[in-house]
Amino acid sequence: ILQTVFGGEGWRYGDPQKKEPDLFFGEISIELTLACDRNTTENYIRKIKAGVYTTEDAEAEQLRFIDESIFDKTTRIYSVDGVNLCVICTIAMQDWVSDYYGSVTHFIVDWRRQQYFEDLRSKYINSGKFSNIYILFPDLCASWWLFDLKTESRKIICLTDEQINSGKYPYVMIKKCREKLIDDGVLL
């Protein structure tokens, strides 16, 4: 997914022995982290797999997972300057992308996320801890959304049928939609 965003050429894995971040895309260095709770025995990913995950407020829970993940990375010391952090979320946050910027309901729906992102910019980007923070999360239609906190922009990465069929790209899709695509012969 990140190759699609930053370009597919010239990337390499970082060397943890040299205190490098996880990935390099040319001169762009990226540390990866998974937004999840840190409870190792009963975390929400295990609950999702078991079919017993429930929450009263998915957004609040996702924000807490992002906080914990970012905080864990702030303790690391890197051998390079200008490290970008990419937080990979596993909960589809449809409310974050379902409203158009500037619409009547935009500020009602997005105020919490916008304030949260502003707090992250202040704490981690403006302070110089990270050059930028990207928030990456799936939607329900085999696509990924990337929020760029530094530029305050967002981008959708739509997976092609070939990418989905290859099995190399993670995605989320509403089961009924996937079954229809299989019935239509689009997906294998």
Secondary structure, DSSP 8 states (H G I E B T S, - for coil): -HHHHH-SSSEEE--GGGT--SEEETTEEEEEEEE----SSS-HHHHHHHT----S-HHHHHHHHHHHHHHHHHT---SSSSEEEEEEE-S--GGGTSS-TTSTTHHHHHHHHHHHHHHHIIIIITTTS-SEEEEEEE-SBSEEEEEETTTTEEEEEE--HHHHHHT-S---B-HHHHHHHHHTTS--
